[in-house]
Amino acid sequence: MSAMTSRAATISLSHHLEKIPSGVRPIVEAASKTVRAVAPDAEEIPCQAKKPRAPSMMWKLTRYAVDGEVVVTLGTFTKHASMFFARGSEIEDEQGLLEGTGKSLRYVTLRTPSDAKGAALKEILREAFALVASHEP
């Protein structure tokens, strides 16, 4: 087993949870549970990123993918977490949760565990996973 494979096998979302700021742990846990509730068959791919050097930098924790296509990435900052949608610009967002102006990527800022459990976020997640399921380019 190579060093990279060995390291990948030891890092998981639960490993990251032990090291992230305690104030954002419940937000990250709620977000992960929400993704699992919406897409129970999605592959969870832990990010191999280390703790950021500066509090203003994001710590990528895990990605959720279907058929090898990343749908959403969960990351955290010191005081909030975020969900990054790879095809976010294609998602209808009647509640105005999605932020960002990039060509494809959009994100949702999660400041409380309740933010991660909301109906509007679940709808965004359903749409994001449906984009992959429909195999639209």
PyMOL commands that set and color helices and strands:
alter all, ss='L'
color gray80, all
select helices_A, chain A and resi 3-10+13-19+25-38+88-90+113-117+119-133
alter helices_A, ss='H'
color red, helices_A
select strands_A, chain A and resi 43-46+59-66+69-76+81-85+106-110
alter strands_A, ss='S'
color yellow, strands_A
deselect
rebuild
show_as cartoon
